[in-house]
């Protein structure tokens, strides 16, 4: 039976026949040592497997490639005797266990990939994604697993993880536990001298762990996180855990998040914590990953748990797992009071509608297919990917937003997606070991809201046509229109007007400065760049004979030529070429209030944008 729930009290003074001793003597070289001890061996062979991916991040990573120096031993009262083993495949080894009762396997793991889904260790800290550290024993994943951390507790005094304490820390190390391997794999660990704050909300304990070299306002952040907990737990009627850990990693260039049942890992650039005006992105990320503890970890597609850690797990339902969560993250940020109504509506225009309008792949592949092929299309995306498929995060989120407004409209504001989520949550509580099929999910939405949505929702999810924005948003007094983005008039000193700068044009390329070379990174189908024959990886040399030294300079020159042709000098494969490009005005589609808003439309809008549940 698949089980992901755990409370700390369940592991106190527990025993385990599978234990990992994890050491950091070679942390400066980014190496982690692991000694895995398997007791109660009663088979002639043991098969040990290193996972090839981490749930929530749909990409094969082959963690076994970072593993080395593998040794196996038969442990007896007289000592340890080497045991033979063979590799079954790239990630699994088979140990000769005939006659043995205790087997130990030792290996090193190279941990120098700083993301939320991989392990990173150096002399100052360790972040362990346990799918890349801990092998599992085939056939014994449902047992209690212990993990002993043997680090210098004075050098690294802080440990932040959802794994449960088994015993008080001692000179032997810090012993942690999980009820099964799935819970172990779902419980990353941050170890070091990071700062920690604690608070209680919704009847549960919460830890905020901020790992950074920057002096950030952790108390301000903790108060905002407390608000997130209060608002999101209110939707579901409480917290489904006894303790939850927010791990925040703030280092230059960092980004992304990964959800877990009792924790989340959130990576941001330090500027998000140093400048509160930039913090909304971090707060939305925290809303997103925290919401996943319900939607994805528990309210989940049937394919997402139990997991096969050795191969891809395909599902067409990432529109639910990630799309719905993407809709709700900004909505929760608004409900928390982090943004105003205008700021929230502006974000829908800027971050959703306008962004999807730039994705030509929305006409080439459906949202359900992009979900099914996430392993290749999103996580191994080619530079041409935006032309070939839409993100189930982006388009899936917009589809759920349209569905929410549709439900509100067709029930005169009595029901919304909130009601569907609460019924999905009750479905999990009734049968937590089994995920939902897509048919079951849609049936729950219909039963909870009293609205027949199946045919319409499936047409949006399976279709490649433009979504019916105007039809749906008219219920709340909006339509979607496109207009040029005009910069606000700028002044300096005593209201002295500044010179006007040309507007950024629409060319349909993205440029990157690589060692002083302006290299084309992508080209949109049907764009002026594509029609002019510009190619990915071409170098942009000059515009109308003027040498180009930055992407901003290219925008400046082309912005002054809206509606006219410009001569482009490019470089491809060692040869110079010239072409002509017709510069277009950049239009920004987004929500526009209709000319005459009725009282009902105002009421439906108020219902959609209400903060209190």
KESEVO-720384 format. One record per residue (C-alpha): residue in one letter; x, y, z. Coordinates in nm, 3 decimals. Layout:
- A,X,Y,Z
...
***
This chain:
- X,0.000,0.000,0.000
- X,0.130,0.346,-0.096
- X,0.169,0.560,0.217
- X,0.320,0.909,0.246
- X,0.180,1.026,0.581
- X,0.412,1.045,0.878
- X,0.408,1.208,1.220
- X,0.721,1.260,1.426
- X,0.582,1.066,1.722
- X,0.564,0.751,1.507
- X,0.943,0.729,1.470
- X,1.058,0.804,1.825
- X,1.274,0.512,1.948
- X,1.177,0.309,1.642
- X,1.395,0.030,1.503
- X,1.492,-0.030,1.141
- X,1.653,-0.311,0.948
- X,1.768,-0.073,0.673
- X,1.996,0.212,0.781
- X,2.213,0.464,0.598
- X,2.516,0.618,0.765
- X,2.601,0.938,0.578
- X,2.938,1.106,0.628
- X,3.096,1.431,0.510
- X,3.471,1.390,0.570
- X,3.531,1.483,0.205
- X,3.275,1.760,0.180
- X,3.530,2.012,0.036
- X,3.557,1.779,-0.265
- X,3.174,1.759,-0.283
- X,3.177,1.393,-0.182
- X,2.930,1.217,0.047
- X,3.011,0.875,0.191
- X,2.727,0.629,0.244
- X,2.725,0.303,0.435
- X,2.399,0.118,0.383
- X,2.326,-0.160,0.631
- X,2.062,-0.423,0.550
- X,1.966,-0.659,0.833
- X,1.738,-0.964,0.837
- X,1.865,-1.082,0.502
- X,1.684,-1.404,0.409
- X,1.739,-1.436,0.034
- X,2.035,-1.559,-0.172
- X,2.055,-1.224,-0.352
- X,1.981,-0.861,-0.269
- X,1.905,-0.610,-0.543
- X,1.985,-0.248,-0.462
- X,1.871,0.035,-0.689
- X,1.966,0.402,-0.714
- X,1.667,0.608,-0.840
- X,1.693,0.768,-1.183
- X,1.466,1.067,-1.110
- X,1.296,1.263,-0.833
- X,0.916,1.282,-0.816
- X,0.793,1.629,-0.908
- X,1.078,1.682,-1.156
- X,1.000,1.486,-1.468
- X,1.343,1.422,-1.611
- X,1.564,1.113,-1.603
- X,1.880,1.221,-1.419
- X,2.056,0.886,-1.369
- X,2.177,0.959,-1.016
- X,2.379,0.636,-1.026
- X,2.621,0.817,-1.256
- X,2.736,1.021,-0.954
- X,2.796,0.708,-0.749
- X,3.133,0.536,-0.720
- X,3.369,0.318,-0.516
- X,3.098,0.061,-0.443
- X,3.195,-0.216,-0.199
- X,2.979,-0.490,-0.045
- X,3.039,-0.684,0.277
- X,2.893,-0.971,0.475
- X,2.886,-0.858,0.838
- X,2.942,-1.134,1.095
- X,3.042,-1.147,1.460
- X,3.404,-1.190,1.353
- X,3.414,-0.895,1.114
- X,3.327,-0.785,0.763
- X,3.393,-1.015,0.468
- X,3.384,-0.879,0.111
- X,3.091,-1.002,-0.093
- X,3.069,-1.024,-0.469
- X,2.812,-0.823,-0.662
- X,2.722,-0.757,-1.022
- X,2.549,-0.473,-1.201
- X,2.206,-0.570,-1.333
- X,2.173,-0.245,-1.523
- X,2.300,0.115,-1.506
- X,2.142,0.182,-1.164
- X,2.095,-0.159,-0.995
- X,2.344,-0.396,-0.838
- X,2.283,-0.752,-0.724
- X,2.468,-0.865,-0.412
- X,2.552,-1.228,-0.341
- X,2.381,-1.268,-0.001
- X,2.373,-1.645,0.025
- X,2.416,-1.746,0.391
- X,2.436,-1.385,0.512
- X,2.208,-1.216,0.764
- X,2.357,-0.865,0.749
- X,2.491,-0.698,0.434
- X,2.663,-0.361,0.419
- X,2.717,-0.162,0.101
- X,2.951,0.136,0.091
- X,2.978,0.398,-0.182
- X,3.062,0.760,-0.253
- X,2.830,1.015,-0.414
- X,2.957,1.322,-0.595
- X,2.725,1.606,-0.492
- X,2.799,1.930,-0.673
- X,2.479,2.021,-0.859
- X,2.308,2.314,-0.691
- X,1.939,2.280,-0.772
- X,1.626,2.200,-0.573
- X,1.623,1.847,-0.718
- X,1.988,1.742,-0.678
- X,2.242,1.726,-0.397
- X,2.506,1.987,-0.324
- X,2.780,1.957,-0.061
- X,3.080,2.172,0.024
- X,3.279,2.263,0.334
- X,3.006,2.499,0.457
- X,2.681,2.305,0.407
- X,2.511,1.998,0.267
- X,2.183,1.979,0.082
- X,2.079,1.619,0.028
- X,1.813,1.513,-0.220
- X,1.788,1.158,-0.093
- X,1.685,1.008,-0.428
- X,2.041,1.088,-0.536
- X,2.200,0.955,-0.214
- X,2.010,0.650,-0.090
- X,1.966,0.325,-0.281
- X,1.665,0.111,-0.202
- X,1.627,-0.264,-0.161
- X,1.386,-0.418,-0.409
- X,1.097,-0.580,-0.226
- X,1.168,-0.400,0.103
- X,1.065,-0.042,0.032
- X,0.771,-0.050,0.277
- X,0.989,-0.100,0.584
- X,1.102,0.168,0.830
- X,1.429,0.328,0.712
- X,1.679,0.512,0.935
- X,1.943,0.764,0.831
- X,2.238,0.856,1.056
- X,2.412,1.188,0.984
- X,2.773,1.182,1.108
- X,2.881,1.544,1.066
- X,3.055,1.794,1.294
- X,2.754,1.923,1.486
- X,2.941,2.230,1.606
- X,3.042,2.326,1.252
- X,2.697,2.246,1.112
- X,2.455,2.302,1.401
- X,2.132,2.325,1.199
- X,1.945,2.034,1.040
- X,1.623,2.107,0.854
- X,1.423,1.813,0.718
- X,1.084,1.647,0.732
- X,1.251,1.322,0.841
- X,1.157,1.248,1.201
- X,1.402,1.238,1.495
- X,1.446,0.883,1.623
- X,1.671,0.964,1.918
- X,1.831,1.274,2.065
- X,2.155,1.377,1.887
- X,2.465,1.210,2.030
- X,2.835,1.182,1.963
- X,2.750,0.908,1.713
- X,2.547,1.150,1.506
- X,2.188,1.252,1.438
- X,1.950,0.962,1.376
- X,1.643,1.031,1.161
- X,1.370,0.803,1.034
- X,1.101,0.743,0.775
- X,0.814,0.495,0.777
- X,0.911,0.372,0.429
- X,1.143,0.447,0.140
- X,0.892,0.672,-0.038
- X,0.882,0.903,0.264
- X,1.262,0.893,0.292
- X,1.298,0.984,-0.077
- X,1.048,1.267,-0.029
- X,1.238,1.431,0.260
- X,1.537,1.644,0.152
- X,1.781,1.767,0.416
- X,1.960,2.101,0.458
- X,2.257,2.081,0.701
- X,2.484,2.369,0.797
- X,2.484,2.692,0.990
- X,2.169,2.828,0.825
- X,1.922,3.041,1.018
- X,1.595,2.892,1.140
- X,1.267,3.033,1.269
- X,0.973,2.837,1.414
- X,0.604,2.916,1.440
- X,0.276,2.738,1.509
- X,-0.028,2.774,1.285
- X,-0.331,2.560,1.194
- X,-0.249,2.336,1.489
- X,0.090,2.234,1.350
- X,0.457,2.328,1.388
- X,0.640,2.502,1.106
- X,1.008,2.565,1.042
- X,1.155,2.828,0.812
- X,1.516,2.749,0.717
- X,1.702,3.009,0.512
- X,2.037,2.898,0.369
- X,2.230,3.196,0.235
- X,2.546,3.402,0.280
- X,2.341,3.722,0.263
- X,2.201,3.917,0.556
- X,1.829,3.876,0.490
- X,1.523,3.962,0.698
- X,1.419,3.612,0.801
- X,1.165,3.744,1.051
- X,0.981,3.940,0.780
- X,0.980,3.630,0.560
- X,0.855,3.408,0.843
- X,0.557,3.636,0.900
- X,0.466,3.620,0.533
- X,0.497,3.240,0.532
- X,0.275,3.221,0.838
- X,0.012,3.414,0.645
- X,0.043,3.168,0.353
- X,-0.014,2.877,0.591
- X,-0.319,3.043,0.744
- X,-0.483,3.121,0.409
- X,-0.415,2.789,0.237
- X,-0.506,2.567,0.532
- X,-0.833,2.761,0.563
- X,-0.934,2.636,0.219
- X,-0.896,2.271,0.324
- X,-1.003,2.299,0.686
- X,-0.665,2.247,0.848
- X,-0.313,2.110,0.800
- X,-0.265,1.739,0.715
- X,0.068,1.716,0.902
- X,0.214,1.769,1.246
- X,0.525,1.953,1.121
- X,0.625,2.124,0.796
- X,0.962,2.262,0.682
- X,1.014,2.551,0.438
- X,1.370,2.532,0.303
- X,1.472,2.855,0.125
- X,1.802,2.861,-0.062
- X,1.911,3.214,-0.157
- X,2.218,3.235,-0.379
- X,2.298,3.424,-0.700
- X,2.114,3.295,-1.005
- X,1.908,3.043,-0.808
- X,1.550,2.965,-0.900
- X,1.281,2.700,-0.887
- X,1.105,2.494,-0.627
- X,1.016,2.134,-0.549
- X,0.727,2.008,-0.342
- X,0.723,1.737,-0.077
- X,0.458,1.598,0.156
- X,0.591,1.772,0.468
- X,0.840,2.019,0.323
- X,0.931,2.224,0.021
- X,1.257,2.353,-0.125
- X,1.246,2.704,-0.271
- X,1.549,2.856,-0.448
- X,1.571,3.229,-0.521
- X,1.821,3.496,-0.604
- X,1.910,3.691,-0.286
- X,1.761,4.006,-0.440
- X,1.416,3.859,-0.369
- X,1.496,3.878,0.001
- X,1.699,4.197,0.005
- X,1.451,4.411,-0.189
- X,1.094,4.367,-0.068
- X,0.959,4.511,-0.394
- X,1.099,4.200,-0.566
- X,0.966,3.962,-0.305
- X,0.631,3.890,-0.470
- X,0.794,3.631,-0.698
- X,0.932,3.447,-0.396
- X,0.602,3.468,-0.210
- X,0.415,3.330,-0.513
- X,0.671,3.046,-0.533
- X,0.616,2.969,-0.166
- X,0.239,2.970,-0.221
- X,0.288,2.733,-0.516
- X,0.512,2.477,-0.348
- X,0.315,2.481,-0.021
- X,-0.013,2.426,-0.208
- X,0.143,2.117,-0.363
- X,0.129,1.938,-0.027
- X,-0.241,1.901,-0.106
- X,-0.250,1.915,-0.484
- X,0.004,1.664,-0.626
- X,0.133,1.498,-0.311
- X,-0.212,1.393,-0.191
- X,-0.471,1.505,-0.448
- X,-0.281,1.340,-0.729
- X,-0.315,1.177,-1.070
- X,-0.332,0.801,-1.036
- X,0.005,0.765,-1.209
- X,0.189,0.979,-0.950
- X,0.232,0.737,-0.663
- X,0.340,0.472,-0.602
- X,0.642,0.549,-0.816
- X,0.875,0.350,-1.032
- X,1.203,0.529,-0.959
- X,1.381,0.364,-1.252
- X,1.180,0.492,-1.548
- X,0.951,0.766,-1.674
- X,0.603,0.792,-1.524
- X,0.361,0.925,-1.784
- X,0.039,1.113,-1.712
- X,-0.182,1.349,-1.916
- X,-0.292,1.518,-1.593
- X,-0.014,1.765,-1.518
- X,-0.273,2.029,-1.605
- X,-0.418,1.937,-1.266
- X,-0.089,1.883,-1.083
- X,0.091,2.194,-1.209
- X,-0.160,2.397,-1.410
- X,-0.414,2.422,-1.129
- X,-0.133,2.498,-0.884
- X,0.001,2.772,-1.113
- X,-0.342,2.936,-1.122
- X,-0.374,2.922,-0.746
- X,-0.023,3.045,-0.656
- X,-0.086,3.404,-0.769
- X,-0.445,3.381,-0.648
- X,-0.321,3.282,-0.301
- X,-0.066,3.566,-0.308
- X,-0.361,3.798,-0.373
- X,-0.575,3.634,-0.103
- X,-0.287,3.670,0.142
- X,-0.282,4.044,0.077
- X,0.060,4.043,-0.091
- X,-0.086,4.204,-0.405
- X,-0.374,4.439,-0.475
- X,-0.665,4.351,-0.702
- X,-0.515,4.561,-0.980
- X,-0.174,4.399,-0.937
- X,-0.331,4.054,-0.952
- X,-0.526,4.134,-1.268
- X,-0.214,4.289,-1.421
- X,-0.023,3.969,-1.346
- X,-0.290,3.767,-1.528
- X,-0.241,3.991,-1.833
- X,0.139,4.003,-1.816
- X,0.238,3.661,-1.682
- X,-0.038,3.447,-1.827
- X,-0.228,3.577,-2.128
- X,0.054,3.780,-2.287
- X,0.311,3.509,-2.219
- X,0.097,3.234,-2.375
- X,0.035,3.457,-2.678
- X,0.410,3.435,-2.749
- X,0.402,3.053,-2.748
- X,0.330,2.940,-3.102
- X,0.339,2.581,-2.980
- X,-0.010,2.627,-2.837
- X,-0.137,2.572,-3.191
- X,0.082,2.264,-3.243
- X,0.021,2.044,-2.936
- X,-0.252,2.004,-2.678
- X,-0.206,2.063,-2.308
- X,-0.272,1.697,-2.227
- X,-0.009,1.584,-2.477
- X,0.245,1.835,-2.344
- X,0.183,1.684,-2.001
- X,0.230,1.329,-2.124
- X,0.554,1.424,-2.300
- X,0.690,1.647,-2.021
- X,0.997,1.424,-1.988
- X,1.117,1.543,-2.329
- X,0.921,1.854,-2.415
- X,0.961,2.057,-2.095
- X,1.264,1.919,-1.914
- X,1.471,1.852,-2.227
- X,1.328,2.139,-2.428
- X,1.503,2.236,-2.749
- X,1.564,2.602,-2.839
- X,1.275,2.560,-3.082
- X,1.049,2.413,-2.813
- X,0.827,2.717,-2.770
- X,0.711,2.671,-3.130
- X,0.624,2.305,-3.081
- X,0.438,2.272,-2.752
- X,0.271,2.476,-2.475
- X,0.370,2.447,-2.110
- X,0.110,2.264,-1.902
- X,0.206,2.507,-1.624
- X,0.115,2.813,-1.829
- X,-0.170,2.699,-2.052
- X,-0.294,2.455,-1.790
- X,-0.315,2.738,-1.537
- X,-0.509,2.958,-1.779
- X,-0.750,2.672,-1.853
- X,-0.818,2.626,-1.481
- X,-0.870,3.003,-1.445
- X,-1.125,2.997,-1.727
- X,-1.290,2.694,-1.567
- X,-1.314,2.876,-1.234
- X,-1.479,3.182,-1.391
- X,-1.709,2.955,-1.595
- X,-1.825,2.774,-1.278
- X,-1.881,3.102,-1.090
- X,-2.082,3.239,-1.382
- X,-2.297,2.927,-1.426
- X,-2.382,2.903,-1.056
- X,-2.447,3.275,-1.001
- X,-2.142,3.279,-0.773
- X,-2.255,2.995,-0.548
- X,-1.969,2.760,-0.638
- X,-1.609,2.781,-0.762
- X,-1.300,2.565,-0.804
- X,-1.248,2.600,-0.429
- X,-1.547,2.369,-0.381
- X,-1.405,2.116,-0.625
- X,-1.073,2.117,-0.441
- X,-1.241,2.054,-0.108
- X,-1.424,1.753,-0.253
- X,-1.101,1.623,-0.409
- X,-0.942,1.656,-0.066
- X,-1.222,1.453,0.093
- X,-1.172,1.192,-0.178
- X,-0.806,1.163,-0.073
- X,-0.897,1.130,0.294
- X,-1.140,0.851,0.206
- X,-0.879,0.655,0.006
- X,-0.525,0.798,0.045
- X,-0.344,0.504,-0.116
- X,-0.495,0.562,-0.463
- X,-0.467,0.861,-0.694
- X,-0.743,0.992,-0.922
- X,-0.809,0.912,-1.282
- X,-0.890,1.204,-1.510
- X,-1.251,1.089,-1.545
- X,-1.285,1.073,-1.168
- X,-1.131,1.418,-1.129
- X,-1.375,1.578,-1.374
- X,-1.667,1.392,-1.214
- X,-1.569,1.540,-0.877
- X,-1.554,1.891,-1.026
- X,-1.902,1.845,-1.168
- X,-2.045,1.696,-0.850
- X,-1.892,1.965,-0.627
- X,-2.002,2.260,-0.843
- X,-2.327,2.126,-0.997
- X,-2.197,2.235,-1.339
- X,-2.147,2.007,-1.641
- X,-1.792,2.091,-1.753
- X,-1.658,1.767,-1.900
- X,-1.712,1.837,-2.270
- X,-1.593,2.196,-2.252
- X,-1.292,2.126,-2.028
- X,-1.174,1.833,-2.242
- X,-1.203,2.046,-2.556
- X,-0.970,2.302,-2.396
- X,-0.728,2.035,-2.276
- X,-0.724,1.840,-2.602
- X,-0.753,2.132,-2.841
- X,-0.500,2.352,-3.016
- X,-0.735,2.641,-3.093
- X,-0.717,2.977,-2.920
- X,-0.892,2.964,-2.584
- X,-1.232,3.142,-2.562
- X,-1.112,3.431,-2.350
- X,-1.380,3.683,-2.439
- X,-1.667,3.439,-2.394
- X,-1.555,3.336,-2.046
- X,-1.420,3.666,-1.914
- X,-1.727,3.856,-2.028
- X,-1.903,3.707,-1.725
- X,-1.681,3.924,-1.502
- X,-1.679,4.229,-1.727
- X,-1.354,4.177,-1.916
- X,-1.233,4.092,-2.262
- X,-0.884,4.019,-2.393
- X,-0.732,4.277,-2.620
- X,-0.391,4.368,-2.751
- X,-0.235,4.712,-2.732
- X,0.117,4.855,-2.749
- X,0.285,4.900,-2.415
- X,0.348,5.270,-2.371
- X,0.610,5.372,-2.120
- X,0.497,5.624,-1.861
- X,0.626,5.975,-1.919
- X,0.949,6.018,-1.727
- X,1.096,6.328,-1.574
- X,1.401,6.428,-1.376
- X,1.488,6.712,-1.143
- X,1.209,6.970,-1.112
- X,0.970,6.793,-1.348
- X,1.201,6.829,-1.645
- X,1.070,6.592,-1.918
- X,1.308,6.321,-2.030
- X,1.370,6.247,-2.395
- X,1.141,5.977,-2.536
- X,1.301,5.643,-2.616
- X,1.181,5.415,-2.897
- X,0.940,5.138,-2.795
- X,1.071,4.782,-2.790
- X,0.971,4.622,-3.123
- X,0.837,4.276,-3.198
- X,1.096,4.078,-3.394
- X,1.032,3.726,-3.264
- X,1.383,3.638,-3.156
- X,1.565,3.623,-2.827
- X,1.927,3.737,-2.810
- X,2.201,3.647,-2.567
- X,2.531,3.824,-2.509
- X,2.793,3.548,-2.525
- X,3.140,3.687,-2.488
- X,3.042,4.006,-2.670
- X,2.866,3.819,-2.950
- X,2.489,3.873,-2.994
- X,2.367,3.517,-3.050
- X,2.010,3.427,-3.149
- X,1.873,3.179,-2.896
- X,1.521,3.129,-3.032
- X,1.306,3.229,-3.328
- X,0.925,3.235,-3.316
- X,0.731,3.074,-3.599
- X,0.565,3.334,-3.823
- X,0.763,3.621,-3.673
- X,0.958,3.888,-3.864
- X,1.280,3.708,-3.766
- X,1.161,3.377,-3.909
- X,1.032,3.539,-4.227
- X,1.369,3.709,-4.272
- X,1.548,3.375,-4.250
- X,1.720,3.437,-3.914
- X,1.830,3.111,-3.753
- X,1.894,2.984,-3.402
- X,2.264,3.023,-3.310
- X,2.319,3.287,-3.578
- X,2.521,3.586,-3.463
- X,2.362,3.928,-3.508
- X,2.646,4.149,-3.634
- X,2.488,4.479,-3.740
- X,2.159,4.662,-3.802
- X,2.161,4.906,-4.093
- X,2.540,4.903,-4.081
- X,2.566,4.976,-3.706
- X,2.759,4.718,-3.504
- X,2.544,4.556,-3.235
- X,2.700,4.520,-2.892
- X,2.400,4.435,-2.672
- X,2.039,4.307,-2.696
- X,1.918,4.642,-2.559
- X,2.097,4.826,-2.841
- X,1.925,4.601,-3.097
- X,1.584,4.682,-2.946
- X,1.669,5.053,-2.944
- X,1.767,5.061,-3.310
- X,1.476,4.849,-3.431
- X,1.226,5.031,-3.210
- X,1.280,5.343,-3.416
- X,1.190,5.158,-3.737
- X,0.835,5.033,-3.661
- X,0.660,4.954,-3.988
- X,0.978,4.989,-4.192
- X,1.242,4.747,-4.311
- X,1.585,4.720,-4.150
- X,1.892,4.552,-4.296
- X,2.038,4.280,-4.079
- X,2.395,4.160,-4.109
- X,2.435,3.813,-3.963
- X,2.695,3.543,-3.925
- X,2.630,3.170,-3.965
- X,2.879,2.885,-3.990
- X,3.173,3.111,-4.069
- X,2.993,3.312,-4.337
- X,2.845,3.661,-4.335
- X,2.497,3.715,-4.479
- X,2.251,4.004,-4.507
- X,1.873,4.003,-4.495
- X,1.590,4.249,-4.456
- X,1.350,4.241,-4.164
- X,1.018,4.427,-4.133
- X,0.986,4.568,-3.783
- X,0.648,4.527,-3.613
- X,0.500,4.698,-3.310
- X,0.499,4.481,-2.999
- X,0.145,4.424,-2.877
- X,0.065,4.303,-2.528
- X,-0.263,4.108,-2.503
- X,-0.430,4.118,-2.166
- X,-0.749,4.181,-1.972
- X,-0.939,4.495,-2.069
- X,-1.258,4.603,-1.896
- X,-1.554,4.609,-2.135
- X,-1.720,4.944,-2.207
- X,-2.039,4.883,-2.011
- X,-2.023,4.657,-1.706
- X,-2.356,4.531,-1.572
- X,-2.434,4.486,-1.204
- X,-2.429,4.108,-1.244
- X,-2.085,4.121,-1.404
- X,-1.963,4.328,-1.111
- X,-2.105,4.076,-0.867
- X,-1.945,3.782,-1.050
- X,-1.613,3.968,-1.056
- X,-1.642,4.039,-0.685
- X,-1.710,3.668,-0.622
- X,-1.410,3.564,-0.832
- X,-1.176,3.809,-0.661
- X,-1.301,3.773,-0.305
- X,-1.027,3.722,-0.049
- X,-1.215,3.557,0.236
- X,-1.328,3.199,0.185
***
